[in-house]
Amino acid sequence: MSVQQAVAKPTFEPLPENLTSPRAKLVYFFLKTAGSATVDEIQGTLDMQKIALLSVLKSLSKDGLVERDGNEYVYA
């Protein structure tokens, strides 16, 4: 058996088709990976301006891709 055969290739679920903005994709993928995070945690990790981040989160929430749970946003 070769090394290439022994290593499993990771599979990724495709992103939702309605995600067209690079920022929205980034925030969505971050929350999908982290599970949940506060706005400050997302902002600090992704180094995004808060005004842009809040706009993205609002859009993702509207599309049902993330939900707000108290102070945190969670992957839906």
Residue, then its C-alpha position, 0 to 999 in steps of 0.5 A: m500500500s502506498v502512502q497516498q492510498a493510506v491517507a484519507k482525503p477530507t471531504f467538505e460539504p459545499l457552502p450554501e449557494n446563497l453565500t456569494s460574499p467572501r466575508a459571509k463565507l468566512v464568517y459562516f465557515f468560522l461559525k460552522t467550525a467553532g460552533s458558536a462565538t460572540v461578536d467580539e470573538i469573531q471580530g478578533t479571530l477574523d480581524m473584521q470591522k465590527i460594522a461589517l461583521l454585524s451586517v454579515l451576521k444579520s444577513l446570515s441570520k436572515d437566511g437561517l444559516v446562523e442563529r443568535d443565542g444570547n450573546e453568541y451566534v451559533y451555526a444553525 
